[in-house]
Amino acid sequence: MADTPEAALTPKDVKFEDDLLKKMFLEHLNSIYFGKQHLLDFFGEIAIIASLQQLKLAIEELKTDTNNQILQMDAIYLSIHKGPEKTSVLGMKAMTLEAYLSVIKSGKTPLERDVFILFYLQIIEGIEITYFKVLKNLAKAIGYSNTFLDQPFDIAVENKILFEAIYKEYIS
């Protein structure tokens, strides 16, 4: 059983050591790094399945953006003198499997498949935005520059907005 405090703590009562913050930063960085690696394969599969040309182009742009984000994360690893450490991305794999099964195996029409693809892409971008926000906050707390996370974060936000716009256009 986890240790539980005798009295309820407030956020001001909690103090993290720098080593623990650095460990959490690296764990989150590894999660999004290997999650992105997994997503590259998923994006390739759904680009083939998508029927709307605008969606196909957006997915291709997403693949390019994802490769660029991975390169930016490689630079982060280099700057903190660490390397990527393989970690489980079971949650991301489960969600992409669910998306794949929802889109492919359920006998949906091309329109329905595209709408489901857009739905799942928005969820994925929301997760990425959250990861990059957490990384920015941890970097700031540790004393790392968090500006190197601005571009990957901005790309995730722009992609989420793009997929929302396509979704709205498609279903209106």
N, C-alpha and C positions, 0 to 999 in steps of 0.2 A: 504494500500500500504506500502511496506517496506521502511524503512528509506534509503535515498540515500545521499551519501556525496556530498557536493558542488563541490569539486574538486576530480579528480581521485587520488586514493591512490595507493601507491606502497606497495609491501609486507613488506618493512621495516617500513612503517608508521603504520601498523596494529599491535596492541599489545593485546594479550589475557590475561585476568586475570586467575590465577591458578584455581579458582573455575569453570570458564567456560571450561577450558581445562579438568578438572576432570569430569565435566558433559559430555562433548563430548566423553571422553574416555569410560565412563560407558555406554553411549548410543551405541557406536560402539561395545563394549564388549557384551552388551545385544543382539544386532542385530545378531552377529555371533553365540553367544551361542544358542539362540532360533532358528536361521537358521539351525544350526547343529542338533538340536533336531528334526526339521522337516525332514532334509535330511536322518536321520536314517531310517525313514519309507519309504522314496523314494528309498533308496538303497536296502532295503529288497524287494520292488516290482520289481525293474529292475533286481535284481539278478535272480529272477524266470523267467523273460522274456528273458534274454540273452541266446543265444544258444552256443556261443564259450566258451569252458571250461576255457581258459586263462582269458577271460573277467569275467566269474563268480568268479574265484579265486581272481582276482584283486578287484572286488566289495566287496567280503568278507573281504579282507585286508583293504579296504577303510572303511568298517563298524567298524572294530577293531580300525583303526586309528582315526576315528571320536569319538568313545567312549573315547579313550585316550586323544584326544584334549579337550573334554568336561571336563574330570577329571582335566586336566591342567588349564582350565579356572575356575573350581571350586576353585582351589588353588589360582588363581589370585584374585578372589572375596574375599577369606579368607584373603589374604595378605593386601588388601586395606580396609578391614572391611566393605564390602558391600555384598549384596546378589543379585542374578539375579532378575531383574525386567522385568516381561512379557512385550514384545514389539511385534508390528506387524512385521511379515516377509512376508508381502503380495507379495513383488517382487519375493522372492525366491519361494513362493508357486505358483505364476503365472508361473514362468519359469519351475518348475517341472511338473506342470499340462500341459503346452505346450509340454514338453518332452514326458510325458506319452501319450498324445493324438497323437503326431507325431509317436510314436513307436507302440502303440497298436491299436488305432482306425482307422488307415489309411490303413489297409490291406497290410502291408509291409511283404516282405519275411524275414526269420530269419537273413539273411546276412544284409539286409537293416536295420532291427531293431538294430542289433549290432552296425552298423556304426553310427546310430543316437544316441544310448546310449553313445557311445564313444565321440561323438560330444558334447553332453550335459554335460557329466562328465568333459570334458576339460573346458567348460565354467564355471561350478561350481567351479572347482579348481582355475581358474583365479580370480573369485570373492573372494574366500577365501584368496588367496595370497594378493590381494589388501587390504582386511580388516585387515589382520595381519600386513601388512606394515604400514597402517594408525595407528593401535594400537601401534606399536613399536615407531613411530614418536611422537605420543601423549604422551606415557609413558616417553620418553626421555625429552620432553618439560616440563612435570610436575615435573620431578625429580624422577619418579619411575624407578626402574631397568627395562630395557626392555629385559634383557636376558631371562626372564621367557617366553617370546613370541618366542624365537628362535626355540624351538622344534616344536610347532604347525605350525609356518611358514615353517620350513624345511620340515615337513610332507606334507603340502599342495603343496610345490614345487615338492617334490619327486612323489607325486600322479599325478600331472599334467604331469610330464615327463613320468611316467609309461603309462598313458592313451594315450599320444601322440605316444609312441613307439608301443603300441598295434594297434592303429589306422593305423600307417604307415605300420606295418607288415600286417595288415588285408587287406588294399586296394592296396598293391603293388603286 
